[in-house]
Structure formats: structure tokens, C-alpha cells
Amino acid sequence: MRRALVAAVAIVVALAATTLVALEGREVVVLETADAHGAPRRTRTWIADDAGALWVEAAGPKRPFLEDVRRTPTLVLERYGTRRRCTADVQPNPDGHERIRRLLAERYGWADCWIGLVADTSHSLAIRLSCA
């Protein structure tokens, strides 16, 4: 019984470590939006460059930062230690979803596949950032 418990704990730790490496092992940026009360909200996310624009994903339509962006499309992007003011444009589906899934799969490879196993991105939305 004890061996089974140790084995189960080891598996859980290994899965958690793999998920952490998948999420944080490559470039992660910070989006700073404002919540409904004007308080800053900082969201860590992956990013892709394509066709002269920056792209991020809202994994689902209820993500708090997505609600912020829909209310006020201006945000601050922290990337490479630099803060830039950007305007966010939520792209319509299905094209937006297909685009961001392709971009993140190309950029993040196995990590994107792993996260797809542990998080539902089937209703994700692409957000195009235009930055100053």
C-alpha cells in the first residue's frame, strides 16, 4: 500500500513538473489590463509573431483578461523587459481560433501539445495586438 502511495505521489509530481516546464519553459509575456473597477490585472501568456502583428490566446470566452480587453482594448504588453502600450482586437472564430492554435503549435511545439491535454482550448479566441 505504501509503495502504491509513493508511486502515485511521484506520478503527480512528475505530471505537475512537466506542466510547469511546458507553461514556463519558453517565452511567456505579461499582459496588463484593467478590471471592471480599474484595478490592474496581470496575465501571463504565450505569444506569437505573425504577419507583422503579435498574437495571444484567450483559452476560453470567460477568461477575466478577455473581459477586460472587450471592455477596454488598450493594454500594456511586457516582453523582453520592455513595456509597450497595445491595442487588442479579438478575432472572430473559427478563423481566429484556427490561426492562434496553428501559431502556438508551431512556436511552442510539444509544450502546446501537452497543455492541450490538460486544458480545453477548443473554444479559444485569438487576440491581435497592435503595439506602439
Sequence and secondary structure as in RCSB ss.txt:
>XXXX:A:sequence
MRRALVAAVAIVVALAATTLVALEGREVVVLETADAHGAPRRTRTWIADDAGALWVEAAGPKRPFLEDVRRTPTL
VLERYGTRRRCTADVQPNPDGHERIRRLLAERYGWADCWIGLVADTSHSLAIRLSCA
>XXXX:A:secstr
 HHHHHHHHHHHHHHHHHHHHHHHSS  EEEEEE TTS EEEEEE  EEETTEEEEEESSTT HHHHHHHH  EE
EEEETTEEEEEEEEE  TTHHHHHHHHHHHHHHTHHHHHHHHHS  TT EEEEEEE 
